[in-house]
Every structure is written in C-alpha cells, then in structure tokens.
Amino acid sequence: MHSVPVEILKGSKMSELPHNSLHSWTLINLLLLQQESLWLHQLTDRVDAIDPALRRSGRFDAEIEVTVPNEEDRFQILKLYTKKIPLDPSVDIKIIAASCNGYVGADLEALCREATMFAIKRSNTNEDAINFSLTMEDWQNARSIVGPSITRGVTVEVPKVTWEDIGGLKDLKKKLQQAVEWPIKHSDAFSRLGISPVRGILLHGPPGCSKTTLAKAAAHAAQASFFSLSGAELYSMYVGEGEALLRNTFQRARLAAPSIIFFDEADVVATKRGDSSSNSATVGERLLSTLLTEIDGLEEAKGILVLAATNRPYAIDAALMRPGRFDLVLYVPPPDLEARYEILCVHTRNMKTASDVNLRRLAEDTELFTGAELEGLCREAGIVALREDISATVVCDRHFQIVKDSVNPALTKAEINSYSSFMKTSSQAFPRHFDSDMESDRSKKNGFNPMSLVKISVASFVLLAAAKYYNIGGDQIGPHTPMT
C-alpha cells in the first residue's frame, strides 16, 4: 500500500502538470494497469483540488470521508487519551466530550496535554507533584487555550455576557433561552416529540436597546461555536469573494455544530431585491441569494442557528421573513421604568455611589432613554465626579443630575410606535404594495392605462386643432388667390 499526497496531481491537461506531478501521474497509471494486487491509498484534506480524471472507477474506486467526530466519538477518543492519566473523581469525561463541539482527534489530544500541564503546574505550586490528578478546573483552563482547529480564524471568542448583565426584557430573554438553549441542552426532548428547532431569529428595534448584547448573552448561555459576520467582511471588491466567505462560514458551522452564526446590522446583507441597479445592490442580491440557499436550501443547515439584529427591519427582503428562515421575529423595545431601574443598577454595581443617589427616581426622570444612553449617563456621571476632584471616591446625585440635564433622549414616541408596529403593518402593507404591482402588470398586459388614455386624448385634440388651422389657412391662401 502506497500513500501519496494526492492534491499535487491536479491539472486539466498533462502538459500543464509540473515535472514531478507528470511523473507521479504516469506512475499511477502504470501501477494501476500492471499490478492487479496493488492497493493505492492516498490522503488529502483538499478534495476539490484533485483532478476529476483521478476520481473515477479504475483509479480511485472508493472515496471515504472522515468527518468531524460526534459526541460519542469524542468520548471514546478522550477515554483513549486519558487511560494513563490520573483523573479526579469529580471529572466526567462525558460532560467534557459534550462541550467540545467541532474538536477533531488532534484537538482532543492537545486538550489532554494542556490539561495535564495545568495539573502539573498546580501540583508544583502545592509541593505535591507526585500525587497530582486532573480536575474539571484543569479541563476548563485547557479549553480556554485549545479550541477546534476547524473554526480557527473564523469564529470569535464567545462573549462573557450573561443574562443578568441585561436589565429588564424578562419575556424576551425567556423566549431567547427557549429558542437558543433548549435545542442544545434538551435535544432528547425535541427528538422525543418530533420537534425541529428554530433555524433563525431576528431581533429588531430602536438603536441602543441591547439587541447585540442579547445575542452575546444567548451565545454565552448556549456555549456553542460562535461565528460573527458583518457587511464589511462580506462586501469585497472581488466578484464572488463575499459569497464564498458566506458559504465557507456555513460549511464550517455545520462541521462544528451546534453553532450560532450572528449577523449584526442584518439589513446590509439581507436588503430587499430590486430596489436599485447599482453595483452594491447587485452584490447584495447575490449575498442574499446565497444566504437564502444556505439557511433553507437543498443542504439542510442542521445544528445551525442564524441570529440577526437590525434597526431597519423594513429594509430586509420578504423572502427571509417566513418560518423556516427567520422563525422568530422579536421586537426589542426601549426599556420601561422597571427595566431602566435594573439597567442603572447593572451599570452602577461596580461604581461607588453616595447615599443621596436614588436610582429609582433617576429611572423615573429618564423616560425614552435607551439602554446605551443610560450606560453613557452612568459613565459620564463618574467622569464629572473626577473633573470636580481627581481624587474623588464616590459619585453623588448631583453628578447624575448634571449629566441628565445635558442629555436628551434620541428617541421620540412616534419613532417607538413605528418600530413597535412593524410586524402589524408589514403583513398588511406588503399585500397592498403587491396588489398595486399586480394591477400595474395587468394593465400593461391588457394595454389599458388611464394615463395613456389621457395622453392619447390630448395628442388627438392637438392634431385636430392643427388640421383645422391648416385647412382654414388653405382656403384663404389658395392657388388662385393673389398674394400681397
């Protein structure tokens, strides 16, 4: 059995092959033709780089794909690597295997090595290097260093934002927990009832109302592979590069499932089609087509949750706003009184405030303020305290009042009503727009257009008046009439 790196053999013509590759190609043909008992075994991690002439019966008769190990495979691999390593009784290999989504065998080997190194360092510190054992803390420290290599360079570190860091929005947080965490943590219950998990969630609302923070908290709570894409990454000067990046991200997310793909400012990627004929609009339409295919195409996006946030929901194409793509469309409202109080408590928990600071009264005085504006208010109050005295140790109520009096909320009640009525008006406004388009199409097909009739009538009247004028002039100046 021979093993050859097969990707060196790519070439559309024999004359285009390098000298060494040409010899390898000839050698393979001779071996396969003359040696019936010879087995040729070749390995590659770039199957698309192989020449199609090799991928046929008589040359490579069988192709075997070695996929990313699942949870049971990871458990068996970890058992193999840890059979000679002393483990603490609290260590559960099944829990570790379940938390290592997307790890391949080499990654798990590196994980065991790093966990052992942490255990040795801890034992040296405790002067008990002989009787060391791996604890769950060692495995957690190792996971912070060793990640799945398949997502390297694409994923971002899961933000350390918890649900407690977000004030208010209790019902919304509960819906997100059920949609994001339940399919991962209670997958058996979904299988038992025959329920398919949510594929996509769209968060929309005014700017500064914690849409991105909610996505970060959901990713941290689920502990899934986290991919983040923005319009700046997908819009490229090279044709097809953005679509390739989008397809590659979904492909890696499938291999590292369960995973979350987050689109911030989703209206840039999923803008409506046909609104403009510019180059950027054409690129946006291609990106949208790729996104629609990846979410709900022939190849099922199993184990992938698409999470998107936008403050322009009207700009998103209607093809995405249906079950199977964005199953949940959640409105993130501005904080009410209780939510504003909780937000102020969150942003002042590490701040030393004086006894005269009344956060409840401050919450009542900051109506229409968003979460971002309340965070800025707390930060500016601390800066005002430092401007008064650089050695100040507490922030007083007057500092908050100075900042509050100098800041006005960016939102108005009319804007809030417009955002909150999106799902109500979009289902009604879209059919009216659709009906008007259909009527115009019918009139074009039937040749009937009221404006065209008016234009024809005006043109006929002008022509008739001109004809009468020339007829009268012809009678007055005939061929027998003397000219003066």
C-alpha positions in Angstrom: 0.0 0.0 0.0 1.4 3.4 -1.0 0.3 6.8 0.3 0.8 9.9 -1.8 -0.3 13.5 -1.3 -2.9 13.4 -4.0 -3.5 17.2 -4.4 -0.2 17.6 -6.3 -1.8 15.8 -9.2 -4.3 18.5 -10.1 -4.2 19.7 -13.7 -6.6 20.0 -16.5 -4.0 18.8 -19.1 -1.0 16.6 -19.0 1.2 19.4 -20.4 0.1 21.8 -17.6 1.4 19.5 -14.9 4.7 20.1 -13.2 7.6 17.7 -14.0 7.3 15.8 -10.7 3.5 15.6 -10.9 3.7 14.3 -14.5 5.9 11.5 -13.3 3.5 10.7 -10.5 0.6 10.7 -12.9 2.4 8.3 -15.2 3.5 6.1 -12.3 -0.1 5.8 -11.0 -1.4 4.8 -14.4 1.3 2.1 -14.8 0.8 0.7 -11.4 -3.0 0.5 -11.7 -2.7 -1.1 -15.2 0.0 -3.7 -14.5 -0.3 -4.5 -10.8 -3.6 -6.1 -10.0 -2.7 -6.9 -6.4 -1.6 -3.3 -5.7 -3.6 -1.1 -3.4 -3.1 2.6 -3.8 -4.1 4.6 -0.7 -4.0 8.4 -0.8 -4.9 11.1 1.7 -6.0 14.7 1.3 -7.7 17.4 3.1 -8.5 19.3 -0.1 -10.7 17.0 -2.1 -11.7 19.8 -4.5 -8.1 20.2 -5.6 -7.9 16.7 -7.1 -8.1 16.3 -10.9 -11.5 14.8 -11.9 -9.7 12.3 -14.1 -8.5 10.5 -11.0 -11.9 10.5 -9.3 -13.4 7.7 -11.4 -13.7 3.9 -11.2 -10.5 2.2 -12.2 -8.3 4.8 -10.5 -9.9 5.9 -7.2 -12.7 3.3 -7.0 -13.8 4.4 -3.5 -13.8 7.7 -1.6 -14.1 7.6 2.2 -14.8 10.9 4.0 -13.5 11.1 7.6 -15.8 13.6 9.2 -15.6 15.5 12.5 -16.2 13.2 15.4 -19.6 13.4 17.1 -20.2 13.3 20.9 -19.8 9.5 21.2 -16.6 9.5 19.1 -15.1 12.3 21.2 -16.0 10.4 24.4 -14.1 7.3 23.1 -11.1 9.4 21.9 -10.9 11.1 25.3 -11.1 7.7 27.1 -8.2 6.5 25.0 -6.0 9.6 25.7 -6.8 9.7 29.4 -6.4 6.0 30.3 -2.9 6.6 31.7 -3.7 10.0 33.2 -4.9 10.2 36.9 -8.3 11.8 37.0 -10.1 13.4 39.9 -13.3 11.6 40.9 -15.2 14.8 40.0 -14.1 14.6 36.4 -16.9 13.5 34.0 -15.5 12.6 30.5 -19.0 12.6 29.0 -19.5 16.2 30.0 -16.2 17.2 28.6 -16.9 15.4 25.3 -20.3 17.1 25.1 -18.7 20.5 25.5 -16.1 20.0 22.8 -18.1 20.6 19.7 -16.0 20.7 16.5 -12.9 19.2 18.1 -11.1 16.6 16.0 -8.8 13.9 17.3 -5.7 16.1 17.2 -7.5 18.9 19.1 -8.6 16.4 21.8 -5.0 15.2 22.1 -3.8 18.7 22.6 -6.6 19.4 25.1 -5.5 16.4 27.2 -1.9 17.6 27.0 -2.7 21.1 28.1 -5.0 19.9 31.0 -2.1 17.7 32.2 0.3 20.7 32.1 -2.1 22.8 34.2 -2.4 19.9 36.7 1.4 19.6 36.9 1.8 23.4 37.4 -0.8 23.3 40.2 0.8 20.4 41.9 4.3 22.0 41.8 2.8 25.0 43.5 1.3 22.8 46.2 4.5 20.8 46.5 2.7 17.6 45.7 4.0 16.8 42.2 3.8 13.0 42.7 0.1 12.7 43.6 -1.4 15.1 41.0 -4.7 14.5 39.3 -6.7 16.3 36.6 -9.7 18.3 37.9 -12.5 19.9 36.0 -10.8 23.3 36.5 -7.8 22.0 34.6 -10.0 20.9 31.7 -11.7 24.4 31.6 -8.3 26.1 31.6 -7.2 23.9 28.8 -10.3 24.7 26.8 -9.5 28.4 27.0 -6.3 27.6 25.2 -7.1 24.8 22.8 -10.1 25.3 20.5 -11.4 23.5 17.5 -9.0 23.9 14.7 -11.7 23.7 12.0 -13.1 27.1 13.2 -9.7 28.8 13.7 -9.7 32.2 12.0 -13.5 32.2 11.5 -15.1 32.1 14.9 -14.8 34.7 17.6 -14.4 34.2 21.3 -17.8 33.7 22.9 -18.6 37.0 24.8 -18.7 36.7 28.5 -22.1 38.3 28.8 -24.7 36.7 31.0 -28.5 37.3 31.1 -28.0 39.1 34.4 -26.0 41.8 32.6 -29.2 42.9 30.7 -31.7 44.8 32.6 -35.4 44.2 32.0 -36.7 42.3 29.0 -37.7 39.3 31.0 -40.2 37.9 28.5 -37.8 38.4 25.6 -34.9 36.8 27.5 -37.2 33.8 28.2 -38.1 33.4 24.6 -34.4 33.6 23.5 -33.5 31.0 26.2 -36.1 28.6 24.9 -35.1 29.1 21.2 -31.3 29.0 21.7 -30.6 26.9 24.8 -33.3 24.3 24.7 -32.4 22.7 21.4 -28.8 22.2 22.6 -29.3 21.3 26.2 -32.6 19.3 25.8 -32.1 17.8 22.3 -33.6 14.5 23.5 -36.9 16.2 24.4 -37.1 17.7 20.9 -36.4 14.3 19.3 -39.0 12.6 21.5 -41.7 15.0 20.4 -40.6 15.2 16.8 -40.0 19.0 17.0 -37.4 20.7 14.8 -35.5 23.6 16.5 -35.7 27.2 15.4 -33.5 28.0 12.4 -33.4 31.8 12.6 -34.1 34.6 15.0 -34.3 38.3 14.0 -34.0 40.9 16.7 -35.3 44.4 15.6 -35.9 47.6 17.5 -34.5 51.1 18.0 -30.8 51.6 18.2 -29.2 51.2 21.6 -31.8 48.8 23.0 -29.4 45.8 23.7 -30.1 43.8 20.6 -26.4 42.8 20.1 -26.0 42.3 23.9 -28.9 39.9 23.9 -27.2 37.9 21.1 -23.9 37.8 23.1 -25.8 36.6 26.2 -27.5 33.9 24.2 -24.2 32.7 22.7 -22.6 32.6 26.1 -25.5 30.7 27.7 -25.6 28.1 24.9 -21.8 27.6 24.9 -22.0 26.8 21.2 -19.5 27.6 18.4 -20.0 31.3 17.7 -19.5 32.8 14.2 -19.9 36.5 13.6 -20.2 38.2 10.2 -20.7 41.8 9.2 -21.4 43.6 6.0 -17.8 45.0 5.9 -16.4 41.4 5.7 -18.9 40.2 3.0 -18.7 43.2 0.6 -15.5 42.8 -1.4 -14.0 44.4 -4.5 -13.6 40.9 -6.0 -16.6 39.2 -7.6 -17.8 36.2 -5.7 -15.5 36.6 -2.6 -18.3 37.6 -0.3 -20.5 34.7 -1.3 -17.5 32.3 -0.9 -16.9 33.5 2.6 -20.6 33.1 3.4 -20.7 29.5 2.1 -17.4 28.7 3.9 -18.8 30.0 7.2 -21.9 27.9 6.9 -19.8 24.8 5.9 -17.6 25.2 9.0 -20.6 25.9 11.2 -22.1 22.6 10.1 -18.9 20.7 11.0 -18.7 22.5 14.4 -22.4 22.1 15.1 -24.2 23.1 17.3 -23.2 26.6 16.3 -24.6 30.1 16.1 -24.0 32.5 13.2 -24.6 36.1 14.2 -25.3 38.9 11.6 -25.1 42.3 13.1 -26.8 45.0 11.1 -28.5 42.3 9.1 -30.2 44.8 6.7 -26.8 45.2 5.0 -26.7 41.6 4.0 -30.4 40.9 3.6 -31.5 44.0 1.9 -34.6 44.0 -0.4 -34.0 42.9 -4.0 -34.8 45.1 -7.0 -34.6 48.5 -5.1 -31.6 49.7 -7.1 -29.5 48.7 -10.1 -26.1 49.8 -8.7 -23.2 47.5 -8.3 -23.6 47.4 -4.5 -27.2 46.4 -4.9 -26.1 43.6 -7.3 -23.6 42.3 -4.8 -26.3 42.5 -2.1 -28.7 40.4 -4.2 -26.0 37.7 -4.7 -25.3 37.6 -1.0 -29.0 37.4 -0.2 -29.4 34.5 -2.6 -26.5 32.7 -1.1 -27.9 33.3 2.4 -31.4 32.0 1.5 -29.8 28.9 0.0 -27.6 28.2 3.0 -30.4 28.6 5.5 -33.1 26.7 3.7 -31.7 25.1 0.7 -31.2 21.5 -0.5 -28.4 21.0 2.0 -30.0 21.2 5.4 -28.4 23.6 7.9 -28.7 21.1 10.8 -27.4 22.3 14.1 -27.0 25.9 13.0 -28.9 28.9 14.4 -28.9 32.1 12.5 -29.2 35.1 14.8 -29.5 38.5 13.3 -30.0 42.1 14.6 -31.2 45.2 12.8 -32.7 48.6 13.5 -34.1 48.7 9.9 -36.5 45.8 9.6 -38.3 47.3 6.7 -35.2 47.0 4.6 -35.0 43.2 4.9 -36.2 41.1 2.0 -39.5 39.4 2.5 -38.1 36.0 1.5 -36.3 35.9 4.8 -39.3 36.9 6.9 -41.0 33.5 6.9 -41.0 30.3 9.0 -38.1 28.1 8.1 -35.7 31.1 7.8 -36.5 33.7 10.4 -38.9 31.6 12.5 -38.9 34.2 15.3 -39.0 37.9 14.8 -38.7 39.5 18.2 -39.1 43.2 18.9 -36.7 44.7 21.4 -38.4 47.7 22.9 -36.9 50.6 24.8 -36.7 50.0 28.5 -39.7 50.8 30.6 -39.5 52.1 34.2 -38.6 48.8 35.8 -36.1 48.0 33.1 -34.4 51.4 33.4 -34.0 50.9 37.1 -32.4 47.5 36.5 -30.1 48.9 33.8 -29.0 51.6 36.2 -28.3 49.0 38.9 -26.3 46.9 36.4 -24.1 49.8 35.4 -23.5 51.2 38.9 -22.8 47.8 40.6 -19.1 48.4 40.3 -19.4 52.1 41.0 -19.2 53.7 44.4 -22.2 55.9 44.8 -23.1 58.3 47.6 -26.1 57.7 49.8 -28.0 60.5 48.2 -28.2 58.7 44.8 -31.7 57.5 44.2 -31.7 55.2 41.2 -35.5 54.7 41.3 -36.1 58.5 40.9 -33.4 58.7 38.3 -35.2 55.9 36.3 -38.4 57.9 36.5 -36.7 61.0 35.2 -35.1 59.2 32.2 -38.2 58.3 30.1 -37.5 57.4 26.5 -33.8 56.8 27.3 -32.3 53.6 25.7 -30.0 51.2 27.5 -27.0 52.6 25.7 -27.9 56.1 26.8 -28.3 55.0 30.4 -24.9 53.3 30.3 -23.4 56.6 28.9 -25.2 58.6 31.7 -23.6 56.4 34.4 -20.2 56.7 32.8 -20.4 60.5 32.3 -21.5 60.9 35.9 -18.3 59.3 37.0 -16.3 61.5 34.7 -18.0 64.6 36.1 -17.1 63.5 39.6 -13.4 63.2 38.5 -13.5 66.6 36.9 -14.5 68.1 40.2 -11.9 66.2 42.1 -9.5 63.8 40.6 -9.2 62.0 44.0 -12.9 61.6 44.3 -14.0 58.2 45.8 -17.8 58.4 45.3 -20.3 59.6 42.7 -23.0 61.8 44.1 -26.5 62.5 42.9 -25.6 66.0 41.6 -23.2 64.4 39.2 -26.0 62.3 37.8 -28.3 65.3 37.6 -25.7 67.4 35.7 -25.4 64.7 33.1 -29.2 64.1 32.9 -29.9 67.8 32.3 -27.4 68.0 29.5 -28.6 64.9 27.6 -31.8 64.5 25.7 -33.2 61.1 24.5 -32.6 60.4 20.9 -36.0 58.5 20.5 -39.4 60.0 20.2 -42.8 58.4 20.8 -43.5 58.5 17.1 -40.4 56.5 16.3 -41.1 54.0 19.0 -44.7 53.5 17.6 -43.2 53.0 14.2 -40.8 50.3 15.4 -43.3 48.5 17.5 -45.9 48.4 14.7 -43.5 46.7 12.2 -45.0 43.2 12.4 -48.5 44.5 12.4 -48.2 46.8 9.4 -45.7 44.7 7.4 -48.3 41.9 6.9 -50.9 44.5 5.8 -48.7 46.9 3.8 -47.0 44.3 1.8 -50.2 42.8 0.2 -51.3 46.4 -0.7 -48.0 47.0 -2.4 -48.2 43.6 -4.0 -51.7 44.2 -5.3 -50.7 47.6 -6.8 -47.9 45.9 -8.6 -50.2 43.2 -9.9 -52.7 45.8 -11.1 -50.0 47.7 -13.0 -48.8 44.4 -14.5 -52.3 43.5 -15.6 -52.8 47.0 -17.2 -49.6 46.7 -19.1 -50.6 43.2 -20.4 -54.1 44.4 -21.4 -52.8 47.6 -22.9 -55.1 49.6 -20.5 -53.6 52.5 -18.6 -55.6 55.6 -17.6 -52.6 57.9 -18.0 -52.0 56.6 -21.5 -55.7 57.4 -22.4 -55.2 61.0 -21.2 -52.1 61.4 -23.2 -53.8 60.0 -26.4 -56.8 62.3 -25.9 -54.6 65.4 -25.5 -52.5 64.4 -28.6 -55.6 63.9 -30.7 -57.0 67.3 -29.7 -53.8 69.0 -30.7 -53.6 67.2 -34.0 -57.3 68.0 -34.7 -56.8 71.7 -33.9 -53.7 71.9 -36.1 -55.6 70.2 -39.0 -58.4 72.7 -38.8 -56.0 75.6 -38.7 -54.2 74.5 -41.8 -57.5 73.8 -43.6 -58.7 77.4 -42.9 -55.4 78.8 -44.0 -55.5 76.7 -47.2 -58.9 78.1 -48.1 -57.8 81.7 -47.5 -54.5 81.3 -49.4 -55.4 79.1 -52.4 -53.6 78.7 -55.7 -55.8 81.3 -57.4 -55.7 83.9 -54.6 -53.3 86.7 -55.4 -50.5 87.2 -52.9 -50.0 90.6 -51.4 
